[in-house]
């Protein structure tokens, strides 16, 4: 099996759960703490392309900054 890259936030419960599942299944993991090692614009575009998603698809729509600044613009 190839190495799995997880963009991880140790303070996020879902992220910790995902990492736990990967560890339980003995996956080879590359952990990127994205708050410490912020992905570049190019990195994000590459990930979105691989996932077949648009940027709006991965936005956390319950975050206060989204609700205040972007909710009505998308």
C-alpha positions in Angstrom: 0.0 0.0 0.0 1.2 3.5 -0.8 1.8 6.2 1.8 -1.3 8.1 2.9 -0.9 11.8 3.5 -3.2 13.3 6.1 -3.6 17.0 6.6 -4.0 16.9 10.3 -5.1 19.3 13.0 -4.3 17.8 16.4 -7.0 19.9 18.1 -9.8 18.6 15.7 -11.6 15.5 16.9 -12.5 14.3 13.4 -8.8 14.6 12.4 -7.7 12.7 15.5 -10.3 10.0 14.7 -9.1 9.7 11.1 -5.5 9.4 12.2 -6.5 6.8 14.8 -8.2 4.7 12.1 -5.2 4.9 9.9 -2.9 3.9 12.7 -5.2 1.0 13.7 -5.0 -0.3 10.2 -1.2 -0.1 10.1 -1.2 2.4 7.2 2.0 4.1 6.2 1.2 7.8 7.0 2.7 11.1 6.2 1.2 13.7 8.6 1.1 17.3 7.6 0.0 19.6 10.4 -1.5 22.2 8.1 -1.7 24.9 10.7 2.1 24.8 11.2 2.9 24.0 7.5 0.4 25.9 5.6 -0.2 24.5 2.1 0.5 26.7 -0.8 -2.1 27.8 -3.3 -0.6 25.3 -5.7 -0.8 22.5 -3.1 -4.5 23.3 -2.6 -5.2 23.4 -6.3 -3.5 20.0 -6.7 -5.4 18.4 -3.9 -8.7 19.8 -5.2 -8.0 18.4 -8.6 -7.1 15.0 -7.2 -10.4 15.0 -5.2 -12.5 16.3 -8.0 -13.7 19.1 -5.8 -14.1 22.9 -5.9 -12.7 25.1 -3.1 -16.2 25.8 -1.9 -16.7 22.1 -1.3 -14.1 22.0 1.4 -15.0 25.2 3.2 -16.2 24.8 6.8 -19.5 26.6 6.4 -20.3 26.9 10.2 -17.2 28.8 11.0 -17.9 32.4 12.2 -15.6 34.0 9.6 -17.5 32.2 6.8 -20.8 33.1 8.1 -19.8 36.8 8.6 -17.9 37.4 5.4 -18.7 34.8 2.7 -22.0 33.1 3.3 -24.0 35.4 1.0 -21.3 35.7 -1.7 -21.2 32.0 -2.7 
